[in-house]
């Protein structure tokens, strides 16, 4: 039987996702530059590390891209 649940996030990935969600504008999407700035400010990640975390979240279905902007997938804080 295949589960639809995603595996748990690493602590850094969860903290990064929480940080992005807390700064999400009312239109529900972030530019990559804004996402990098949030992760630098809140998680002290420089752009290469922020890019890696965003890619990791994207590859696991926690965020997705629409017309060059990032959106969160069914975000629920833990």
Residue pairs with C-beta under 8 A, 6 or more apart in sequence:
6 60
6 61
6 62
7 60
8 14
9 17
9 60
9 62
9 78
12 43
12 53
13 53
13 56
13 57
13 62
14 78
15 42
15 43
16 39
16 43
16 45
16 50
16 53
16 54
16 57
17 57
17 62
17 63
17 72
17 75
18 77
18 78
19 38
19 39
19 42
19 43
20 30
20 35
20 38
20 39
20 63
20 70
20 72
21 72
21 75
21 77
22 42
23 30
23 34
23 38
23 42
24 30
24 72
28 71
28 72
29 66
29 69
29 70
29 71
30 38
30 69
30 70
30 71
31 68
31 69
31 70
32 54
32 68
32 69
32 70
35 50
35 54
35 70
36 47
36 50
36 51
36 54
39 45
39 49
39 50
39 53
39 54
40 46
40 47
40 50
43 50
43 53
45 53
54 63
54 70
57 63
58 64
58 65
58 70
61 73
62 72
62 73
62 75
63 70
63 71
63 72
63 73
64 70
64 71
64 73
65 71
